[in-house]
Amino acid sequence: MVTAPQHAPLKRVSNGSIVVFGAVVALWATFFALAVASPGTLHDAWAWLRGLPLVLELVVWLLAFPWAISLAVWESSWADWLQTTLIGAFTLFWTLAFFPREGK
């Protein structure tokens, strides 16, 4: 008698990881939309972040590190190609880091 091969049960991705990934993508999309349509808004966001009391600034850096470091690069005097490369790398790395994976 021949039996069909047994397949491992499919593991599901948690809803929470999908929501977090969606938020990460939405924040990156907002960052790039502002960079194109309203660069002054990114400048204002950087000024706001730098104007916070030190403890609050550290909290924001911890909670929004990828976007805070991208703002820092955006506001730097570095060459445009370097800014674009770094922000693109941050975007790729952090988006992949938050990509939903199967549960254990």
Secondary structure, 3 states (H helix, E strand, C coil): CCCCCCCCCCCCCCHHHHHHHHHHHHHHHHHHHHHHHCHHHHHHHHHHHHHCCHHHHHHHHHHCHHHHHHHHHHHCCCCHHHHHHHHHHHHHHHHHHCCCCCCC
